[in-house]
Amino acid sequence: MEPTPTPTAALYGTRIEGRLAEDREGVLRKQLRAELARARRSIDAQLRAPQTPKAFARLTAMRELCLAGTRTVDKVWRRLAAQRA
């Protein structure tokens, strides 16, 4: 269940960006990073098993998306933290 949007969250382009803007202690950031890491580990386990070329390509792309998501969360959170400072 999504939390109720706050006035601060409404100032940003996406709901997640607004939530990260309010995440002064980095709790949401850590939670998102953990979820992405779990997904990446699951994908890594699947990649260790034999896969069709199509499945391998899909899993590889999904793994890259998890890594990109992690980088994006970190970048947005740091940018917003710098604005708060």
C-alpha positions in Angstrom: 0.0 0.0 0.0 1.4 3.4 -1.0 1.7 6.1 1.7 -0.6 9.1 1.4 1.2 11.8 -0.7 2.3 14.8 1.3 2.6 18.4 0.0 6.4 17.9 -0.4 5.8 14.8 -2.6 3.5 16.8 -4.9 6.4 19.1 -5.8 8.3 16.3 -7.6 7.8 14.6 -11.0 7.2 11.1 -9.6 5.8 9.8 -6.3 9.0 8.0 -5.6 11.1 11.1 -6.1 8.8 12.9 -3.6 9.1 10.1 -1.1 12.9 10.2 -1.5 12.8 14.0 -1.0 11.2 13.4 2.4 13.6 10.5 3.3 16.1 12.6 5.3 17.5 9.5 7.2 17.8 7.4 4.1 15.4 4.7 5.3 13.5 4.5 2.0 16.7 4.6 0.0 18.0 1.6 2.0 14.8 -0.3 1.5 14.7 0.3 -2.2 18.4 -0.7 -2.5 17.7 -3.9 -0.6 14.7 -4.8 -2.8 16.8 -4.2 -5.9 19.7 -6.3 -4.5 17.3 -9.1 -3.7 15.9 -9.0 -7.2 19.4 -9.0 -8.6 20.5 -12.0 -6.5 17.4 -13.9 -7.7 18.3 -13.1 -11.3 21.9 -14.1 -10.7 20.7 -17.5 -9.4 18.6 -17.9 -12.6 21.5 -16.9 -14.8 23.7 -19.7 -13.2 21.2 -22.3 -14.5 21.0 -23.2 -18.2 18.8 -20.7 -20.1 17.6 -20.4 -23.6 19.3 -17.5 -25.5 16.1 -15.5 -25.3 15.7 -16.1 -21.5 19.3 -15.3 -20.9 19.0 -12.0 -22.8 15.8 -11.1 -20.8 17.4 -12.0 -17.5 20.6 -10.0 -18.3 18.5 -7.0 -19.2 16.5 -7.3 -16.0 19.8 -7.5 -14.0 21.1 -4.3 -15.7 17.8 -2.6 -14.9 18.3 -3.5 -11.2 21.8 -2.0 -11.3 20.5 1.1 -13.1 17.7 1.4 -10.5 20.1 1.3 -7.7 22.3 4.0 -9.3 19.2 6.1 -9.9 17.9 5.9 -6.4 21.3 6.8 -5.0 21.7 9.7 -7.4 18.3 11.2 -6.8 18.6 10.8 -3.1 22.0 12.5 -3.0 20.7 15.3 -5.2 17.7 15.9 -3.0 19.9 15.6 0.2 22.2 18.3 -1.2 19.2 20.6 -1.8 18.1 20.1 1.8 21.6 21.0 3.1 
